């Protein structure tokens, strides 16, 4: 069965987004043949009250937008380096405890990922990556009522999803992601399925 095209939202600060996107990267590097889009979503904007100034107009107040902008630049201008950089940015936050609002941290991640930091930050300075994030975030909200990450989107269906563990192999990751997309598109009647406790 062919997996339909799908998208997945992300913000580098979310640990559950890290687990899902780690599976996505592992699967894609391991040969998954999917039509997939990576959609930036600002958790900072989600927590802005309706009477407050949108985070897009004061990006320095948010701890995640700089990294999200770096990810967008790599996604759009250096697509062959996106998967490696995407995983490395998540790891910097969730494995190494680095502050992603620190440009020096991002420059180090980009350098290790074989992406020119100067080129990335020159593009960020134009304001275009921030505008891209705003447009894609607002489209996800308007079209699918997205409120968090990671949300899977396919056709007119969207579902917030949590996986409890990261990948152990590309095969396992492919299976996990395809199960999610199959539930999303093949059984939309399932609205919620949540364990009451997590055995550990």
C-alpha positions in Angstrom: 0.0 0.0 0.0 1.3 3.4 -1.0 1.6 6.0 1.8 -0.3 9.2 0.8 1.5 12.6 0.9 1.7 14.0 4.4 3.1 16.8 6.4 4.4 17.0 10.0 4.7 20.2 12.1 7.7 20.9 14.3 9.2 23.3 16.9 12.7 22.3 18.1 11.8 22.8 21.8 9.2 20.0 22.0 10.5 16.6 23.2 7.7 14.7 21.5 8.4 16.5 18.2 12.0 15.4 18.7 11.0 11.7 19.0 8.7 11.8 15.9 11.1 13.8 13.8 14.0 11.5 14.8 11.9 8.6 13.4 11.2 10.6 10.3 14.9 11.3 9.7 15.9 7.8 10.5 13.3 6.4 8.0 14.1 8.8 5.2 17.8 8.2 5.5 17.0 4.5 5.6 15.2 4.7 2.3 11.6 5.6 3.0 9.9 6.8 -0.2 7.4 9.3 1.1 6.0 12.6 -0.2 6.6 14.5 3.0 6.6 18.1 3.9 8.1 19.6 7.1 5.9 22.4 8.5 7.3 25.0 11.0 5.0 25.7 13.9 5.7 28.2 16.7 4.8 27.1 20.2 5.6 30.7 21.2 2.8 32.1 19.1 0.3 29.4 20.4 0.7 30.9 23.9 0.2 34.6 22.8 -3.1 35.9 23.9 -5.5 37.4 21.4 -4.9 40.9 22.7 -1.1 40.6 22.7 1.4 41.4 19.9 2.0 38.4 17.7 5.4 36.7 18.3 6.3 37.4 14.6 6.5 41.1 15.5 8.8 40.5 18.4 10.8 37.4 17.6 13.5 38.2 20.1 11.0 37.5 22.9 10.7 33.8 21.8 13.3 31.1 22.7 12.6 29.0 19.6 12.1 31.2 16.6 15.8 31.7 15.8 16.4 27.9 15.5 13.2 27.5 13.6 14.3 30.1 11.1 17.7 28.4 10.7 15.8 25.1 10.0 13.7 26.8 7.4 16.7 28.3 5.6 18.3 24.9 5.5 15.1 23.2 4.4 14.6 25.7 1.5 18.1 26.5 0.5 20.2 23.5 1.4 17.7 20.6 1.1 20.4 18.0 0.8 21.6 18.9 4.3 18.2 19.3 5.9 17.7 15.9 7.5 21.1 15.9 9.1 20.8 19.5 10.3 17.2 18.9 11.5 18.2 16.0 13.7 21.3 17.9 15.0 19.2 20.9 16.0 16.8 18.7 18.0 19.8 16.8 19.5 21.4 20.1 20.6 18.3 21.0 22.6 17.2 17.6 23.9 20.5 15.6 24.2 23.0 18.4 24.9 20.8 20.9 26.8 21.9 23.7 24.5 20.0 27.1 24.3 18.7 27.3 20.8 18.2 31.1 21.1 22.0 31.4 21.2 23.3 32.1 17.7 26.7 30.6 18.6 25.0 27.3 19.4 23.2 27.3 16.1 26.4 28.3 14.2 28.2 25.3 15.8 25.3 22.9 14.8 25.3 24.3 11.2 29.0 23.9 10.9 29.0 20.3 12.1 26.1 19.6 9.7 28.2 21.0 6.8 26.1 24.1 6.3 27.6 27.6 6.0 26.4 29.5 9.1 27.1 32.9 7.5 24.9 32.1 4.6 22.1 31.0 6.9 22.2 34.1 9.1 22.5 36.4 6.1 19.2 35.0 4.9 17.6 35.2 8.4 18.5 38.9 8.5 16.3 39.5 5.4 13.2 38.6 7.4 12.1 36.1 4.8 12.4 32.9 6.9 10.4 34.5 9.7 7.7 35.4 7.2 7.7 31.8 5.8 7.2 30.5 9.4 4.3 32.9 10.0 2.6 31.9 6.7 3.0 28.2 7.2 2.0 28.3 10.9 -1.1 30.4 10.2 -2.1 28.2 7.3 -1.9 25.1 9.5 -4.1 26.8 12.0 -6.6 28.1 9.5 -6.9 25.0 7.4 -6.5 22.2 10.0 -6.9 23.9 13.4 -3.4 22.8 14.4 -2.5 23.7 17.9 0.7 21.8 18.6 3.6 19.7 17.5 4.0 17.1 16.2 0.8 17.2 14.1 0.5 14.9 11.1 -1.5 16.3 8.2 -2.7 14.4 5.1 -5.5 15.6 2.9 -8.2 17.1 5.1 -7.2 15.1 8.2 -4.8 16.3 10.9 -3.8 14.6 14.2 -1.5 15.5 17.1 0.6 12.5 17.8 3.0 11.4 20.5 5.6 8.5 20.3 7.2 7.6 23.6 10.6 6.4 22.2 13.0 7.3 19.5 14.1 5.1 16.7 16.2 1.9 16.9 16.3 1.2 13.2 15.1 2.6 9.9 12.7 -0.4 9.4 11.1 0.3 12.8 10.8 4.0 12.1 9.2 3.4 8.7 6.7 1.0 10.3 5.9 3.5 13.1 5.3 6.5 10.8 3.3 4.5 8.2 1.1 3.2 11.0 0.3 6.8 12.1 -0.4 8.0 8.5 -2.6 4.9 7.9 -4.7 5.6 11.0 -4.9 9.3 10.0 -6.1 8.7 6.5 -7.6 5.2 6.7 -9.5 5.4 10.0 -10.4 9.0 10.7 -13.3 7.8 12.9 -10.6 7.1 15.6 -10.5 10.5 17.3 -8.6 9.7 20.5 -6.6 6.8 21.8 -4.5 7.4 24.8 -3.0 5.1 27.4 -4.0 5.9 30.9 -0.5 5.0 32.2 2.9 4.3 30.7 4.6 1.1 32.1 8.3 1.7 32.6 
